[in-house]
């Protein structure tokens, strides 16, 4: 296989260093290897061994696997600086271009795995709504599901945050082998979505006109009521501050008419 990566991109180095992750030098090197190879690789199945084959003078792929498998960090250790980095960059771009209409897209994604995949904790059979033919002919696919929030401002798009979704049955199975203090809690997709929107609202400064876009799958009453409540709280607070900040929420498909008026 042709080696495609001789040295890491300066932009990738600046991005990873800007996150200020608390990693040892070997850990940082493996994170850079994996990130760079994921960007460059055009393979459909991106295995760790396949990614390392793209790098000149790369160490044994098992070292990269160990970095992920025995990593001292949690998912939140990586996500928190990533969220701050993205919002800081987004605000700077808005100030440069004078574009203040922000689109927040909310959706879930199913990552298909082979039918024989059984030993990855998050892998299970999930309802595949893209392959299903209505309620009478549902299809289930073996894989992992995550809920993602993307941001779009002008010509820029950001993968802002994501959460792994585990079925309730999967959570019960995993908790059998965990200590009480390490047990997982089942979260619905709408609950994961609310958490990510709450965190975005805390980081995002005033001045943006925000549209939250989602399909009818997420149009649960609790989520819609929470969004409308946020609109009203922001409207009242910003009127007191004489700021033009306006927040609007909408959805892509159906059930939007259930939103109560904001007046």
VOZAMAR-551315 format. One line per field, with one value per residue (C-alpha): residue number from 1; x, y, z. Coordinates in Angstrom, 3 decimals. Layout:
<pts>
k	[NUM | ...]
X	[X | ...]
Y	[Y | ...]
Z	[Z | ...]
</pts>
This chain:
<pts>
k	[1 | 2 | 3 | 4 | 5 | 6 | 7 | 8 | 9 | 10 | 11 | 12 | 13 | 14 | 15 | 16 | 17 | 18 | 19 | 20 | 21 | 22 | 23 | 24 | 25 | 26 | 27 | 28 | 29 | 30 | 31 | 32 | 33 | 34 | 35 | 36 | 37 | 38 | 39 | 40 | 41 | 42 | 43 | 44 | 45 | 46 | 47 | 48 | 49 | 50 | 51 | 52 | 53 | 54 | 55 | 56 | 57 | 58 | 59 | 60 | 61 | 62 | 63 | 64 | 65 | 66 | 67 | 68 | 69 | 70 | 71 | 72 | 73 | 74 | 75 | 76 | 77 | 78 | 79 | 80 | 81 | 82 | 83 | 84 | 85 | 86 | 87 | 88 | 89 | 90 | 91 | 92 | 93 | 94 | 95 | 96 | 97 | 98 | 99 | 100 | 101 | 102 | 103 | 104 | 105 | 106 | 107 | 108 | 109 | 110 | 111 | 112 | 113 | 114 | 115 | 116 | 117 | 118 | 119 | 120 | 121 | 122 | 123 | 124 | 125 | 126 | 127 | 128 | 129 | 130 | 131 | 132 | 133 | 134 | 135 | 136 | 137 | 138 | 139 | 140 | 141 | 142 | 143 | 144 | 145 | 146 | 147 | 148 | 149 | 150 | 151 | 152 | 153 | 154 | 155 | 156 | 157 | 158 | 159 | 160 | 161 | 162 | 163 | 164 | 165 | 166 | 167 | 168 | 169 | 170 | 171 | 172 | 173 | 174 | 175 | 176 | 177 | 178 | 179 | 180 | 181 | 182 | 183 | 184 | 185 | 186 | 187 | 188 | 189 | 190 | 191 | 192 | 193 | 194 | 195 | 196 | 197 | 198 | 199 | 200 | 201 | 202 | 203 | 204 | 205 | 206 | 207 | 208 | 209 | 210 | 211 | 212 | 213 | 214 | 215 | 216 | 217 | 218 | 219 | 220 | 221 | 222 | 223 | 224 | 225 | 226 | 227 | 228 | 229 | 230 | 231 | 232 | 233 | 234 | 235 | 236 | 237 | 238 | 239 | 240 | 241 | 242 | 243 | 244 | 245 | 246 | 247 | 248 | 249 | 250 | 251 | 252 | 253 | 254 | 255 | 256 | 257 | 258 | 259 | 260 | 261 | 262 | 263]
X	[0.000 | 1.248 | 2.312 | 0.325 | 1.363 | 4.981 | 4.370 | 1.270 | -0.608 | 0.243 | -3.476 | -4.168 | -1.337 | -2.708 | -6.202 | -5.160 | -2.786 | -5.543 | -7.698 | -5.100 | -5.629 | -3.773 | -1.937 | 1.527 | 3.836 | 3.274 | -0.512 | -0.519 | 1.494 | -0.989 | -3.963 | -2.331 | -1.628 | -5.242 | -6.789 | -4.578 | -5.125 | -8.908 | -8.922 | -6.689 | -7.988 | -10.521 | -11.125 | -14.673 | -13.606 | -11.090 | -9.366 | -6.510 | -4.098 | -5.250 | -4.852 | -1.322 | -0.308 | -0.806 | 1.873 | 5.603 | 7.599 | 4.431 | 4.731 | 2.951 | -0.850 | -1.292 | 0.167 | -2.623 | -5.197 | -3.733 | -3.897 | -7.652 | -8.337 | -6.354 | -6.775 | -6.736 | -9.278 | -13.064 | -15.193 | -16.081 | -12.383 | -12.149 | -15.582 | -15.468 | -12.406 | -13.740 | -17.018 | -15.196 | -12.843 | -15.746 | -17.797 | -14.740 | -13.985 | -17.640 | -17.903 | -14.693 | -16.029 | -19.349 | -17.546 | -15.380 | -18.273 | -21.099 | -23.256 | -25.322 | -27.916 | -26.911 | -28.477 | -28.325 | -29.036 | -30.034 | -30.060 | -29.014 | -26.782 | -26.525 | -23.033 | -23.491 | -21.277 | -20.875 | -23.511 | -20.830 | -19.666 | -20.519 | -17.674 | -17.970 | -20.070 | -22.116 | -22.953 | -26.515 | -29.409 | -31.130 | -34.204 | -33.057 | -35.595 | -33.884 | -34.283 | -37.669 | -40.834 | -43.269 | -44.380 | -45.434 | -41.956 | -39.364 | -35.664 | -33.021 | -29.300 | -26.358 | -24.276 | -23.892 | -26.085 | -25.082 | -27.024 | -25.205 | -25.506 | -24.036 | -23.678 | -23.796 | -22.936 | -22.474 | -20.055 | -18.808 | -20.088 | -19.061 | -19.598 | -20.276 | -21.135 | -22.417 | -23.636 | -23.592 | -27.069 | -27.440 | -30.627 | -32.193 | -31.546 | -27.886 | -27.540 | -28.972 | -26.581 | -23.513 | -24.448 | -24.371 | -20.594 | -20.001 | -19.506 | -22.432 | -20.532 | -19.678 | -23.121 | -24.675 | -28.034 | -30.396 | -31.025 | -33.545 | -32.424 | -34.486 | -32.782 | -29.361 | -30.492 | -31.699 | -28.366 | -26.382 | -28.662 | -28.406 | -24.612 | -24.621 | -26.955 | -24.553 | -21.564 | -23.206 | -23.045 | -25.843 | -26.258 | -27.126 | -30.431 | -30.673 | -32.739 | -32.820 | -33.605 | -34.781 | -37.190 | -40.411 | -38.570 | -37.362 | -40.559 | -41.390 | -43.466 | -40.738 | -38.165 | -40.512 | -41.712 | -38.109 | -37.174 | -40.139 | -39.381 | -35.829 | -37.134 | -39.341 | -36.657 | -34.143 | -36.664 | -37.521 | -33.898 | -32.648 | -35.505 | -34.317 | -30.785 | -32.000 | -30.210 | -31.347 | -30.638 | -33.431 | -33.635 | -35.998 | -36.606 | -38.156 | -38.186 | -37.848 | -40.763 | -44.192 | -45.525 | -44.232 | -47.815 | -47.899 | -45.575 | -47.557 | -47.406 | -44.552 | -46.516]
Y	[0.000 | 3.461 | 5.546 | 8.790 | 10.525 | 11.629 | 14.268 | 15.575 | 18.544 | 21.834 | 22.610 | 19.292 | 19.955 | 23.433 | 22.020 | 19.210 | 21.475 | 24.082 | 21.563 | 21.502 | 17.809 | 16.312 | 13.572 | 12.116 | 12.507 | 8.899 | 9.253 | 12.529 | 10.929 | 8.067 | 10.453 | 12.429 | 9.248 | 8.095 | 11.504 | 12.206 | 8.741 | 8.961 | 12.189 | 10.859 | 7.298 | 6.594 | 2.992 | 1.990 | 0.049 | 2.062 | -0.407 | 0.698 | -1.567 | -0.089 | 3.454 | 2.860 | 1.422 | 4.909 | 6.461 | 6.453 | 4.983 | 4.240 | 2.047 | -1.265 | -0.825 | -2.609 | 0.492 | 2.601 | 0.057 | 0.106 | 3.908 | 3.712 | 0.573 | 1.605 | 5.348 | 7.315 | 9.839 | 9.731 | 10.805 | 14.014 | 14.842 | 15.125 | 16.557 | 19.485 | 21.218 | 20.354 | 22.179 | 25.260 | 25.236 | 25.054 | 27.813 | 30.091 | 29.511 | 29.982 | 33.298 | 34.564 | 33.600 | 35.338 | 38.527 | 38.404 | 37.769 | 39.495 | 36.362 | 35.630 | 33.093 | 29.754 | 26.440 | 23.631 | 20.232 | 17.344 | 13.772 | 10.211 | 7.951 | 4.169 | 2.784 | -0.649 | -3.524 | -7.062 | -9.498 | -11.466 | -8.491 | -9.295 | -8.206 | -4.415 | -3.188 | -0.645 | -2.957 | -4.293 | -4.637 | -1.277 | -0.289 | 0.871 | 3.496 | 4.051 | 0.386 | -0.238 | -0.111 | 1.387 | -0.210 | -3.441 | -4.265 | -3.024 | -3.713 | -4.102 | -3.635 | -4.688 | -1.649 | 1.396 | 4.490 | 7.988 | 11.231 | 14.192 | 17.968 | 19.858 | 23.623 | 25.584 | 29.253 | 30.753 | 28.554 | 26.698 | 23.464 | 21.925 | 18.495 | 20.094 | 17.172 | 13.612 | 11.025 | 7.254 | 5.721 | 2.370 | 0.326 | -0.274 | -4.014 | -3.301 | -1.086 | -3.831 | -6.382 | -4.169 | -3.228 | -6.886 | -6.817 | -3.347 | -2.110 | -0.049 | 3.236 | 2.455 | 1.411 | 3.101 | 4.849 | 4.372 | 7.590 | 8.116 | 9.823 | 12.890 | 13.088 | 12.958 | 15.696 | 17.916 | 17.573 | 18.642 | 21.604 | 22.705 | 22.683 | 24.603 | 27.226 | 27.783 | 28.319 | 30.352 | 34.134 | 36.577 | 37.894 | 34.751 | 33.907 | 30.167 | 27.615 | 24.066 | 21.589 | 18.043 | 15.515 | 14.261 | 11.433 | 13.985 | 15.991 | 14.704 | 16.947 | 17.246 | 18.404 | 20.875 | 22.332 | 22.749 | 24.530 | 26.888 | 27.606 | 28.558 | 30.900 | 32.708 | 32.971 | 34.346 | 36.774 | 38.215 | 38.394 | 40.039 | 42.570 | 43.681 | 44.025 | 45.846 | 43.275 | 42.179 | 38.527 | 36.278 | 32.504 | 30.548 | 26.845 | 24.891 | 21.343 | 19.891 | 17.536 | 17.708 | 18.302 | 21.860 | 23.078 | 21.735 | 24.512 | 27.022 | 30.642 | 32.706 | 35.871]
Z	[0.000 | -0.917 | 2.080 | 1.946 | 5.172 | 5.503 | 8.168 | 9.866 | 8.487 | 10.275 | 10.444 | 12.175 | 14.625 | 15.385 | 15.886 | 18.252 | 20.202 | 20.459 | 22.323 | 25.130 | 25.824 | 28.777 | 26.906 | 27.200 | 24.203 | 22.961 | 23.390 | 21.483 | 18.680 | 18.328 | 18.386 | 15.579 | 13.606 | 13.852 | 13.155 | 10.139 | 8.646 | 9.138 | 7.122 | 4.334 | 4.009 | 1.270 | 2.373 | 3.188 | 6.289 | 8.276 | 10.579 | 12.841 | 10.928 | 7.621 | 8.914 | 10.178 | 6.810 | 5.339 | 7.571 | 6.869 | 9.772 | 11.732 | 14.852 | 15.185 | 14.936 | 18.266 | 19.944 | 18.470 | 19.616 | 23.137 | 23.186 | 22.646 | 24.674 | 27.764 | 27.426 | 30.707 | 29.415 | 29.243 | 26.296 | 28.129 | 28.588 | 24.812 | 24.068 | 26.502 | 24.958 | 21.494 | 22.198 | 23.510 | 20.521 | 18.039 | 19.650 | 19.868 | 16.186 | 15.243 | 17.087 | 15.470 | 12.029 | 12.728 | 13.695 | 10.547 | 8.125 | 10.019 | 9.653 | 12.745 | 11.549 | 13.040 | 12.023 | 14.583 | 13.007 | 15.244 | 13.941 | 14.713 | 12.666 | 12.455 | 11.867 | 10.353 | 11.520 | 10.245 | 11.456 | 13.266 | 15.367 | 18.987 | 21.268 | 21.005 | 23.931 | 21.983 | 19.053 | 18.950 | 16.523 | 16.062 | 14.122 | 10.670 | 9.597 | 6.228 | 5.246 | 6.880 | 4.809 | 7.266 | 10.522 | 8.814 | 7.466 | 9.985 | 9.383 | 12.067 | 11.489 | 13.638 | 14.529 | 16.746 | 16.977 | 17.994 | 18.199 | 16.692 | 16.742 | 13.781 | 13.449 | 10.203 | 9.941 | 6.505 | 4.554 | 7.629 | 9.117 | 12.452 | 14.007 | 17.378 | 19.643 | 19.700 | 22.195 | 21.953 | 22.204 | 23.948 | 23.964 | 27.368 | 26.991 | 26.203 | 29.288 | 31.533 | 30.052 | 30.506 | 34.076 | 35.161 | 34.873 | 36.346 | 39.873 | 41.238 | 40.896 | 37.248 | 36.058 | 33.061 | 32.941 | 30.021 | 28.114 | 25.340 | 22.151 | 23.010 | 26.424 | 24.771 | 22.387 | 25.253 | 27.059 | 24.001 | 23.294 | 26.937 | 26.767 | 23.490 | 24.954 | 27.870 | 25.568 | 22.812 | 23.403 | 22.611 | 19.109 | 17.133 | 15.511 | 16.048 | 14.154 | 15.536 | 12.745 | 13.412 | 11.914 | 13.434 | 15.215 | 17.798 | 18.018 | 21.496 | 23.736 | 26.387 | 23.868 | 22.173 | 25.471 | 26.599 | 23.381 | 23.578 | 27.236 | 26.273 | 23.590 | 26.085 | 28.762 | 26.274 | 24.811 | 28.231 | 29.375 | 26.209 | 26.163 | 29.572 | 28.192 | 25.035 | 22.875 | 19.376 | 20.303 | 19.011 | 19.265 | 17.054 | 16.964 | 14.141 | 12.798 | 9.350 | 9.023 | 10.590 | 14.092 | 14.137 | 14.329 | 17.899 | 19.037 | 21.123 | 19.982 | 21.349 | 21.810]
</pts>
